[in-house]
């Protein structure tokens, strides 16, 4: 009986111990590449980066401007621009300006030359050297150089001075210049006015005043007229109303 039970237990234990075949799970080492392959790839990447840097051009001093040096020869293609023969160049306009000295500048100067120029400005005549020379010679014939501002009437003008004979006076030399120009443009002295408008000959204007009725002596038609160089003399400030 005991042998029979023992044999039965061994048989049962043998049946229980029989291994059961189960499906194997994939090995973790097969789900990802081997570590040796990843290391090799990383090394190759680093070597490729270093090789690229080795062949890259180094930055030049001065940045990009050094590559655009004006002295460097141009090695590229040269462009050729052709213009049709019937194309005309545009006309360029050059503006011109004329500056005129103001009356206050002459008043500040205070000389007989300044007064002569002031008369020309009042009459809108050109302030040329010939016109100034004529005026200076004329003033010298009327009052003399050393006292040209006598009675503030350098030309012994009767218009506006209170003396028809030319012996009147003006409050200042400024008024005297205004009335001298006004009288010369009154229509009584057209040849003198025209000669001053041209402004190109002191002698021609002198001949016009000799022939006029300004002076009863007509300056001896030139025999009482001096053409020597004139002197520039300053008048007292009071004569200008300063």
Backbone as numpy.savetxt, mean C-alpha at the origin, in Angstrom:
# Nx Ny Nz CAx CAy CAz Cx Cy Cz
-23.34 -126.36 48.88 -24.17 -125.17 48.88 -23.31 -123.93 48.88
-22.28 -123.90 49.68 -21.39 -122.72 49.75 -20.69 -122.49 48.45
-20.25 -123.57 47.79 -19.56 -123.40 46.50 -20.51 -122.83 45.47
-21.76 -123.30 45.57 -22.73 -122.81 44.58 -22.98 -121.31 44.77
-23.07 -120.83 46.05 -23.30 -119.40 46.32 -22.12 -118.56 45.91
-20.93 -119.15 46.21 -19.72 -118.41 45.85 -19.62 -118.26 44.35
-19.94 -119.29 43.66 -19.88 -119.21 42.20 -20.89 -118.23 41.66
-22.06 -118.19 42.38 -23.07 -117.22 41.90 -22.64 -115.77 42.10
-22.01 -115.52 43.27 -21.56 -114.13 43.52 -20.48 -113.70 42.55
-19.56 -114.67 42.24 -18.51 -114.32 41.29 -19.10 -114.01 39.92
-20.12 -114.83 39.59 -20.75 -114.59 38.29 -21.44 -113.23 38.28
-22.11 -112.90 39.38 -22.80 -111.60 39.45 -21.80 -110.45 39.44
-20.70 -110.62 40.22 -19.68 -109.56 40.27 -19.03 -109.38 38.90
-18.88 -110.52 38.18 -18.29 -110.46 36.86 -19.19 -109.69 35.91
-20.50 -109.93 36.04 -21.44 -109.21 35.18 -21.43 -107.71 35.48
-21.33 -107.36 36.80 -21.33 -105.95 37.17 -20.05 -105.27 36.73
-18.92 -106.00 36.81 -17.61 -105.39 36.49 -17.37 -105.27 35.01
-18.27 -105.81 34.20 -18.07 -105.73 32.75 -18.08 -104.27 32.32
-17.03 -103.83 31.74 -16.94 -102.38 31.38 -17.97 -101.99 30.34
-18.47 -100.76 30.49 -19.47 -100.22 29.56 -18.78 -99.26 28.58
-18.99 -99.49 27.34 -18.34 -98.63 26.30 -19.09 -97.30 26.19
-18.40 -96.17 26.46 -19.00 -94.81 26.38 -18.29 -93.97 25.29
-18.99 -93.02 24.69 -18.33 -92.16 23.67 -17.30 -91.22 24.32
-16.16 -91.16 23.72 -15.09 -90.33 24.26 -15.31 -88.83 23.92
-15.01 -88.00 24.92 -15.05 -86.54 24.70 -13.77 -86.09 23.98
-13.90 -85.08 23.16 -12.69 -84.60 22.45 -11.67 -84.10 23.45
-10.44 -84.42 23.17 -9.35 -83.98 24.05 -9.18 -82.48 23.98
-9.00 -81.83 25.16 -8.81 -80.36 25.13 -7.65 -79.92 24.29
-6.62 -80.72 24.18 -5.44 -80.33 23.40 -5.73 -80.30 21.92
-6.78 -81.02 21.44 -7.12 -80.99 20.02 -8.04 -79.82 19.65
-8.67 -79.08 20.63 -9.61 -77.99 20.33 -8.91 -76.68 20.01
-7.61 -76.52 20.27 -6.87 -75.28 19.99 -5.52 -75.64 19.44
-4.91 -74.76 18.70 -3.61 -75.07 18.11 -2.58 -75.27 19.18
-1.58 -75.99 18.84 -0.51 -76.23 19.83 0.17 -74.94 20.19
0.67 -74.89 21.42 1.35 -73.67 21.90 2.58 -73.36 21.07
3.23 -74.37 20.56 4.43 -74.12 19.77 4.08 -73.37 18.48
2.94 -73.63 17.87 2.54 -72.94 16.63 2.26 -71.46 16.88
1.60 -71.13 18.02 1.32 -69.73 18.34 2.59 -68.96 18.58
3.52 -69.52 19.25 4.80 -68.84 19.52 5.54 -68.57 18.24
5.52 -69.51 17.34 6.21 -69.30 16.07 5.58 -68.19 15.27
4.25 -68.13 15.27 3.57 -67.06 14.52 3.88 -65.70 15.10
3.95 -65.60 16.43 4.27 -64.31 17.05 5.66 -63.86 16.69
6.60 -64.77 16.67 7.98 -64.42 16.30 8.03 -63.90 14.88
7.34 -64.57 13.98 7.34 -64.13 12.58 6.73 -62.74 12.42
5.67 -62.44 13.18 5.04 -61.12 13.09 6.00 -60.02 13.53
6.72 -60.27 14.63 7.68 -59.28 15.12 8.79 -59.06 14.12
9.29 -60.15 13.54 10.35 -60.02 12.54 9.88 -59.24 11.31
8.62 -59.46 10.89 8.09 -58.72 9.74 7.98 -57.24 10.03
7.54 -56.87 11.26 7.43 -55.45 11.63 8.79 -54.77 11.63
9.80 -55.47 12.20 11.15 -54.90 12.24 11.70 -54.73 10.84
11.42 -55.66 9.97 11.90 -55.54 8.59 11.28 -54.34 7.89
9.97 -54.09 8.14 9.32 -52.92 7.53 9.91 -51.62 8.02
10.21 -51.53 9.31 10.81 -50.30 9.85 12.21 -50.10 9.32
12.92 -51.17 9.07 14.29 -51.04 8.59 14.32 -50.44 7.20
13.31 -50.73 6.36 13.31 -50.22 4.98 12.56 -48.89 4.85
11.86 -48.44 5.91 11.13 -47.16 5.83 12.12 -45.99 5.83
11.89 -44.89 5.03 12.81 -43.73 5.01 12.76 -42.99 6.33
13.91 -42.56 6.78 14.00 -41.79 8.02 13.55 -40.35 7.77
12.90 -39.69 8.74 12.49 -38.28 8.58 13.71 -37.39 8.42
13.63 -36.45 7.47 14.72 -35.53 7.21 14.61 -34.29 8.09
15.74 -33.65 8.43 15.68 -32.40 9.22 14.90 -31.34 8.46
14.03 -30.67 9.16 13.24 -29.62 8.54 11.92 -30.11 8.01
11.61 -31.40 8.17 10.31 -31.90 7.77 10.20 -31.95 6.25
8.95 -31.80 5.75 8.69 -31.90 4.33 9.29 -30.75 3.54
9.59 -29.64 4.22 10.10 -28.47 3.50 11.43 -28.77 2.84
12.23 -29.72 3.43 13.53 -30.01 2.85 13.40 -30.66 1.48
12.28 -31.38 1.25 12.09 -32.02 -0.04 11.71 -31.02 -1.12
11.25 -29.83 -0.72 10.83 -28.81 -1.67 11.88 -27.73 -1.80
13.12 -28.09 -1.67 14.19 -27.11 -1.74 14.21 -26.45 -3.11
14.37 -25.11 -3.11 14.35 -24.37 -4.37 15.55 -24.71 -5.23
16.65 -25.15 -4.59 17.85 -25.46 -5.35 17.82 -26.85 -5.95
16.88 -27.69 -5.53 16.81 -29.05 -6.04 16.31 -29.04 -7.48
16.97 -29.75 -8.39 16.51 -29.77 -9.79 15.19 -30.49 -9.93
14.37 -29.98 -10.86 13.07 -30.61 -11.12 13.26 -31.76 -12.09
12.92 -32.99 -11.66 13.14 -34.17 -12.46 11.88 -34.67 -13.14
10.76 -34.01 -12.87 9.51 -34.47 -13.45 9.27 -33.88 -14.83
8.05 -34.08 -15.33 7.68 -33.55 -16.63 7.49 -32.04 -16.55
7.86 -31.33 -17.59 7.72 -29.88 -17.67 6.47 -29.56 -18.47
5.61 -28.74 -17.90 4.38 -28.36 -18.59 4.66 -27.21 -19.55
4.07 -27.25 -20.68 4.25 -26.23 -21.70 2.90 -25.59 -21.97
2.78 -24.26 -21.67 1.52 -23.53 -21.83 1.62 -22.67 -23.08
0.74 -22.88 -24.00 0.73 -22.10 -25.24 -0.49 -21.18 -25.25
-0.25 -19.92 -25.61 -1.32 -18.92 -25.68 -1.58 -18.58 -27.13
-2.82 -18.49 -27.48 -3.17 -18.18 -28.85 -2.64 -16.81 -29.24
-2.30 -16.64 -30.49 -1.70 -15.39 -30.96 -2.66 -14.22 -30.93
-3.96 -14.50 -30.93 -4.94 -13.40 -30.94 -5.37 -12.97 -29.54
-4.72 -13.51 -28.50 -5.05 -13.12 -27.13 -4.22 -11.89 -26.77
-4.90 -10.81 -26.42 -4.22 -9.55 -26.08 -4.03 -9.45 -24.58
-2.93 -8.84 -24.18 -2.68 -8.63 -22.75 -3.66 -7.61 -22.20
-4.14 -7.80 -20.97 -5.09 -6.84 -20.39 -4.45 -5.50 -20.16
-5.24 -4.47 -20.29 -4.76 -3.12 -20.06 -4.73 -2.82 -18.57
-3.58 -2.37 -18.08 -3.41 -2.06 -16.67 -3.58 -0.55 -16.48
-4.48 -0.20 -15.59 -4.74 1.21 -15.33 -3.87 1.70 -14.18
-3.13 2.77 -14.43 -2.28 3.38 -13.41 -2.88 4.72 -13.01
-3.39 4.78 -11.79 -3.99 6.02 -11.32 -2.91 7.06 -11.01
-3.25 8.30 -11.26 -2.32 9.38 -10.96 -2.97 10.34 -9.98
-2.15 10.91 -9.15 -2.65 11.83 -8.13 -1.82 13.10 -8.15
-2.49 14.20 -7.91 -1.82 15.50 -7.86 -2.09 16.10 -6.49
-1.03 16.46 -5.79 -1.17 17.05 -4.46 -1.00 18.56 -4.56
-1.90 19.28 -3.96 -1.84 20.73 -3.95 -1.63 21.21 -2.52
-0.65 22.07 -2.35 -0.38 22.60 -1.02 -1.50 23.53 -0.61
-1.98 23.40 0.61 -3.07 24.22 1.10 -2.62 25.63 1.45
-3.61 26.53 1.52 -3.32 27.92 1.83 -2.66 28.08 3.19
-3.04 27.24 4.15 -2.48 27.36 5.48 -0.98 27.10 5.49
-0.51 26.28 4.56 0.93 26.03 4.47 1.67 27.29 4.06
1.11 28.04 3.11 1.74 29.29 2.68 1.68 30.34 3.78
0.58 30.40 4.47 0.46 31.37 5.56 1.49 31.07 6.64
1.68 29.79 6.93 2.67 29.41 7.94 4.08 29.76 7.48
4.33 29.68 6.16 5.66 30.04 5.64 5.96 31.51 5.82
4.99 32.35 5.45 5.07 33.78 5.75 6.00 34.61 4.88
6.52 34.08 3.78 7.45 34.84 2.94 6.73 35.43 1.72
7.46 36.28 0.99 6.90 36.83 -0.25 6.65 35.73 -1.29
7.49 34.69 -1.30 7.26 33.57 -2.20 5.98 32.82 -1.81
5.71 32.71 -0.52 4.48 32.06 -0.07 3.26 32.88 -0.47
3.37 34.20 -0.39 2.23 35.04 -0.78 1.98 34.94 -2.28
3.04 34.91 -3.08 2.88 34.77 -4.52 2.16 33.46 -4.85
2.52 32.40 -4.18 1.87 31.10 -4.41 0.42 31.13 -3.93
0.16 31.86 -2.86 -1.21 31.96 -2.35 -2.12 32.65 -3.36
-1.62 33.68 -4.05 -2.39 34.35 -5.10 -2.70 33.36 -6.21
-1.72 32.57 -6.61 -1.93 31.59 -7.68 -2.98 30.56 -7.28
-2.93 30.12 -6.03 -3.92 29.15 -5.56 -5.31 29.78 -5.54
-5.42 31.02 -5.10 -6.72 31.71 -5.07 -7.31 31.85 -6.47
-6.45 32.04 -7.46 -6.92 32.18 -8.84 -7.00 30.86 -9.59
-6.68 29.75 -8.93 -6.69 28.42 -9.55 -5.74 28.35 -10.73
-4.65 29.09 -10.66 -3.60 29.01 -11.67 -2.54 28.01 -11.22
-1.82 27.42 -12.16 -0.80 26.45 -11.76 0.35 27.12 -11.01
0.80 26.47 -9.94 1.91 27.01 -9.14 3.21 26.49 -9.76
3.56 27.08 -10.91 4.79 26.70 -11.60 5.90 27.68 -11.23
7.13 27.29 -11.53 8.27 28.16 -11.25 8.18 29.44 -12.06
7.69 29.35 -13.29 7.55 30.53 -14.14 6.52 31.49 -13.57
5.40 30.96 -13.10 4.37 31.83 -12.51 4.87 32.49 -11.23
5.57 31.73 -10.38 6.09 32.29 -9.14 7.13 33.36 -9.45
7.98 33.13 -10.45 9.00 34.12 -10.82 8.35 35.41 -11.30
7.31 35.30 -12.11 6.61 36.51 -12.56 6.03 37.28 -11.38
5.36 36.56 -10.47 4.74 37.23 -9.33 5.79 37.92 -8.46
6.90 37.29 -8.24 7.94 37.87 -7.39 8.54 39.12 -8.03
8.74 39.11 -9.33 9.24 40.29 -10.02 8.21 41.41 -10.00
6.97 41.08 -10.16 5.91 42.08 -10.16 5.78 42.74 -8.79
5.81 41.95 -7.74 5.74 42.48 -6.38 6.92 43.41 -6.09
8.08 43.05 -6.58 9.27 43.87 -6.35 9.15 45.22 -7.05
8.50 45.26 -8.21 8.30 46.53 -8.93 7.31 47.43 -8.20
6.37 46.85 -7.47 5.32 47.64 -6.82 5.76 48.19 -5.46
6.36 47.37 -4.63 6.66 47.82 -3.27 8.12 47.65 -2.86
8.92 47.03 -3.66 10.29 46.76 -3.24 10.36 45.46 -2.44
11.52 44.85 -2.42 11.66 43.55 -1.78 11.67 43.64 -0.26
12.32 44.70 0.27 12.48 44.78 1.72 11.18 45.14 2.45
10.22 45.67 1.73 8.96 46.08 2.34 7.79 45.64 1.47
7.88 44.43 1.00 6.89 43.94 0.05 5.50 43.85 0.65
5.35 43.77 1.96 4.04 43.67 2.62 3.46 45.04 2.96
4.00 46.13 2.42 3.55 47.49 2.73 2.02 47.62 2.59
1.39 48.09 3.68 -0.07 48.25 3.78 -0.80 46.93 3.51
-0.10 45.84 3.70 -0.66 44.52 3.39 -1.25 44.48 1.97
-0.57 45.19 1.06 -1.05 45.30 -0.32 0.15 45.20 -1.26
0.71 43.99 -1.42 1.95 43.83 -2.17 1.89 44.29 -3.62
0.70 44.27 -4.26 0.60 44.66 -5.67 -0.07 46.02 -5.85
-0.30 46.74 -4.73 -1.00 48.03 -4.81 -2.30 47.89 -5.59
-3.07 46.89 -5.17 -4.35 46.59 -5.80 -5.43 47.51 -5.23
-6.25 48.10 -6.11 -7.31 48.99 -5.65 -8.58 48.25 -5.29
-8.80 47.03 -5.84 -10.05 46.31 -5.61 -10.12 45.78 -4.19
-11.14 46.20 -3.45 -11.35 45.69 -2.10 -10.46 46.31 -1.05
-9.59 47.24 -1.45 -8.65 47.82 -0.48 -9.09 49.20 0.02
-10.17 49.73 -0.56 -10.64 51.05 -0.14 -9.91 52.20 -0.82
-9.08 51.89 -1.78 -8.38 52.96 -2.50 -8.28 52.60 -3.96
-9.07 53.31 -4.78 -9.10 52.99 -6.20 -7.76 53.20 -6.89
-6.93 54.04 -6.34 -5.63 54.32 -6.97 -4.59 53.27 -6.61
-4.97 52.29 -5.78 -4.01 51.27 -5.39 -3.27 51.60 -4.12
-3.69 52.66 -3.45 -3.02 53.06 -2.22 -3.77 52.58 -0.97
-4.78 51.75 -1.19 -5.53 51.23 -0.06 -4.77 50.11 0.65
-5.41 49.53 1.66 -4.76 48.48 2.45 -5.77 47.38 2.76
-5.25 46.25 3.24 -6.08 45.11 3.61 -5.79 44.74 5.07
-6.76 44.12 5.72 -6.52 43.72 7.12 -5.32 42.76 7.25
-5.21 41.83 6.32 -4.10 40.88 6.36 -3.66 40.56 4.93
-2.54 39.92 4.81 -2.04 39.50 3.51 -2.92 38.40 2.90
-3.68 37.73 3.74 -4.57 36.69 3.23 -5.68 37.31 2.38
-6.29 38.38 2.89 -7.31 39.08 2.11 -6.70 39.71 0.85
-5.48 40.19 0.97 -4.82 40.81 -0.18 -4.64 39.80 -1.32
-4.31 38.58 -0.99 -4.14 37.54 -2.01 -5.48 37.24 -2.69
-6.55 37.18 -1.90 -7.86 36.91 -2.47 -8.28 37.99 -3.45
-8.14 39.26 -3.08 -8.58 40.35 -3.94 -7.67 40.52 -5.15
-6.41 40.19 -5.04 -5.52 40.27 -6.20 -5.96 39.27 -7.28
-6.26 38.04 -6.86 -6.72 37.05 -7.81 -8.08 37.44 -8.39
-8.95 37.98 -7.55 -10.28 38.38 -8.02 -10.19 39.48 -9.07
-9.30 40.44 -8.87 -9.16 41.55 -9.81 -8.59 41.06 -11.15
-7.59 40.19 -11.09 -6.99 39.69 -12.32 -7.97 38.84 -13.13
-8.97 38.28 -12.49 -9.97 37.46 -13.19 -11.27 38.21 -13.43
-11.25 39.52 -13.23 -12.47 40.33 -13.38 -12.85 40.56 -14.83
-11.98 40.22 -15.75 -12.26 40.47 -17.16 -11.52 41.70 -17.68
-10.90 42.45 -16.80 -10.15 43.64 -17.23 -8.73 43.29 -17.68
-8.26 42.08 -17.32 -6.89 41.68 -17.65 -6.89 40.27 -18.26
-7.58 40.07 -19.37 -7.70 38.71 -19.93 -6.37 38.12 -20.39
-5.48 38.98 -20.93 -4.18 38.46 -21.40 -3.33 37.97 -20.22
-3.39 38.70 -19.11 -2.64 38.29 -17.93 -3.22 36.99 -17.37
-4.53 36.92 -17.31 -5.20 35.72 -16.81 -4.83 34.50 -17.66
-4.84 34.67 -18.98 -4.52 33.55 -19.88 -3.05 33.13 -19.74
-2.16 34.12 -19.59 -0.73 33.79 -19.46 -0.47 33.04 -18.15
-1.14 33.43 -17.07 -0.99 32.72 -15.80 -1.58 31.32 -15.90
-2.65 31.16 -16.66 -3.26 29.83 -16.83 -2.31 28.89 -17.56
-1.54 29.43 -18.49 -0.54 28.58 -19.16 0.61 28.27 -18.21
1.10 29.29 -17.53 2.14 29.11 -16.52 3.48 28.65 -17.06
3.78 28.95 -18.32 5.00 28.42 -18.92 6.05 29.47 -19.23
5.76 30.78 -18.96 6.75 31.80 -19.28 6.53 33.04 -18.42
7.51 33.31 -17.56 7.43 34.53 -16.75 7.55 35.77 -17.61
8.33 35.72 -18.68 8.51 36.88 -19.56 7.24 37.18 -20.33
6.54 36.15 -20.82 5.30 36.37 -21.57 4.23 36.99 -20.67
4.15 36.55 -19.43 3.17 37.12 -18.51 3.54 38.56 -18.16
4.83 38.83 -18.05 5.27 40.21 -17.78 4.86 41.14 -18.93
5.01 40.70 -20.16 4.61 41.51 -21.30 3.11 41.79 -21.29
2.33 40.78 -20.81 0.88 40.97 -20.73 0.52 42.03 -19.69
1.22 42.07 -18.55 0.90 43.08 -17.53 1.39 44.46 -17.96
2.48 44.54 -18.75 2.95 45.83 -19.24 1.91 46.47 -20.17
1.31 45.58 -20.98 0.36 46.10 -21.96 -1.00 46.40 -21.36
-1.25 45.99 -20.12 -2.55 46.19 -19.49 -2.63 47.57 -18.84
-3.82 47.81 -18.26 -4.04 49.10 -17.58 -3.75 49.01 -16.09
-3.03 48.00 -15.63 -2.77 47.87 -14.20 -1.98 49.07 -13.69
-0.95 49.41 -14.40 -0.13 50.57 -14.01 -0.15 51.57 -15.16
-0.38 52.83 -14.79 -0.44 53.88 -15.82 0.90 54.05 -16.53
1.97 53.69 -15.87 3.30 53.81 -16.49 3.62 52.64 -17.41
2.83 51.59 -17.29 3.05 50.35 -18.05 4.47 49.80 -17.83
5.04 50.21 -16.70 6.38 49.75 -16.30 7.41 50.05 -17.39
7.12 51.15 -18.10 8.06 51.54 -19.17 8.13 50.48 -20.26
7.07 49.63 -20.32 7.03 48.51 -21.28 8.30 47.66 -21.19
8.72 47.54 -19.94 9.84 46.64 -19.67 11.11 47.34 -19.25
11.20 48.67 -19.52 12.43 49.39 -19.15 12.51 49.60 -17.65
11.37 49.55 -16.96 11.34 49.69 -15.50 11.05 48.34 -14.84
11.49 47.33 -15.44 11.19 45.98 -14.96 12.50 45.22 -14.81
12.74 44.69 -13.63 13.98 43.96 -13.37 13.74 42.46 -13.44
14.65 41.77 -14.10 14.57 40.32 -14.21 15.67 39.61 -13.41
16.31 40.34 -12.52 17.35 39.72 -11.71 16.73 38.71 -10.74
17.54 37.81 -10.19 17.00 36.82 -9.25 16.32 37.51 -8.06
15.22 36.93 -7.62 14.47 37.52 -6.51 14.97 36.99 -5.17
14.67 37.76 -4.14 15.03 37.37 -2.78 13.77 36.93 -2.03
13.92 35.92 -1.21 12.80 35.43 -0.39 12.92 36.06 0.98
11.89 36.87 1.34 11.91 37.62 2.60 10.61 37.38 3.33
10.73 37.17 4.63 9.57 36.88 5.46 8.94 38.18 5.97
7.62 38.22 5.98 6.89 39.38 6.51 6.63 39.16 7.99
6.34 40.23 8.74 5.99 40.09 10.15 4.73 39.23 10.31
4.67 38.53 11.41 3.51 37.66 11.66 2.21 38.46 11.70
2.27 39.70 12.17 1.07 40.53 12.25 0.47 40.81 10.87
1.33 40.85 9.85 0.83 41.09 8.50 -0.04 39.95 8.01
0.19 38.76 8.56 -0.61 37.60 8.21 -1.79 37.40 9.14
-1.92 38.29 10.11 -3.02 38.16 11.07 -2.75 37.15 12.14
-1.48 36.87 12.42 -1.13 35.90 13.44 -0.73 36.61 14.74
